[in-house]
């Protein structure tokens, strides 16, 4: 099976979080009628001790067998499990080079160390050319609301549209959240002075207006989706993480303005990946 924009690539290593990612990825593929390619990465090298190589081969064989058993239960989609050899991040990035979505657990394990988010999942979210879902168990599994971070940037508009497209399939509601901060002081000839209250009010009104306008633009193309907006005072990453405890999914954009920056995650995306209490999708 070839990998293209209609393929969901799922990273799988046999860990508990990978099991969640596999289940979530298969469900998403069924919703969107996409093919699935489950990739198990074998990280072996001739320079490693024989015991480590044997352990890794056993782990990979067991993980691939477990993935194939789960894939058999998927209905209405074409799915395969493949074993690729190499280091996890570049191997998975290459496997998802032309995919429509890359799915990974928030942490996993391999023959050498247990890795928290930041080594594999964060690198995938920062460097993949397609949307990346980082899956963890939702704090409120009964939630039926997708939370999206918006700030008026093209990446956040893409994130909002992505969330609305998904909600049209799942029946979930979408809450577009614009987080902003009030400047407390401004410079004057004599020092620092508190901003007048009417200036603060104008900032609040502008923030609420921006969020509402973004939702209005998307709502026209998604008449069946419940779309709401809100403006919240606070750091965007923390605001979204706080709201994630009652969300089924958080969607954020990955921003950048130079060729190098476009390969990296913005600070908001990074904080959400670390702090969110439900699955996250990073959209380019």
Secondary structure, DSSP 8 states (H G I E B T S, - for coil): ----TTEEEEE--SSHHHHHHHHHHHHHHHHHT-EEEEEEEE---TTS-HHHHHHHHHHHHHHHHHHHHHHTT--SS-EEEEEEES-HHHHHHHHTTT-SEEEEES-EE-SS-EE-TTSSHHHHHHH-SSEEEEE---SSTT--EEEEE--SSHHHHHHHHHHHHHHHHH--EEEEEEEE----EEEETTEEEE--HHHHHHHHHHHHHHHHHHHHHHHTT-TTS-EEEEEEES-HHHHHHHHGGG-SEEEEE---SSTTGGGS--HHHHHHHHH-SSEEEEE-
